[in-house]
Amino acid sequence: MRTMLPRFWLATFLLLAAVPLMSAVEPTPIPERFNASIGGFLGSSYQLELHDGVLTYTTFDGGHRNPKRTIVAPTVASWREFRRTLDDLQVWQWRAAYPTHGTADGTQWSLDVAYADHTIKTHGDNSYPDSAGQPNGRPEPTEAFRRYLEAVKKLTGGKAFE
């Protein structure tokens, strides 16, 4: 009996020590909030909104007319890859606004995404963040922004987002 007691306590201790490790599950790759849009007045525009784990993908004709909505349900793996891309691009350091003064038309974009550990709410008007999050001040998207657009497109299963 005496030799059984220490083994019992050792096994109990090891089990209790393992409980926090078992409950430390990877956080969900699906964001708590996700809204993204891109487009302009004269051309097509695109909008994504997350509701109850699925995306509402909306396209608009020029002038934000004739909305067409589709439901997209990305896989957990797709969400995980999207999050990895956001981390790689360091979108968490992007500025709140990327304006271009003196331009009345062009491309406007926005991103509002929140995870438990990171949140960003940013938008631009004919200006885009570079790899360091600095504005390029030009109507041509940067390589970093093109990679973001590709990640969104991949998340939607290849739907246009440009």
Secondary structure, 3 states (H helix, E strand, C coil): CCCHHHHHHHHHHHHHHHHHHHHCCCCCCCCCEEEEEEECCCCCEEEEEEECCEEEEEEEEHHHEEEEEEEECCCHHHHHHHHHHHHHHCHHHCCCEECCCCCCCCCEEEEEEECCCCEEEEEEECCCECCCCCECCCCCCCHHHHHHHHHHHHHCCCCCCC
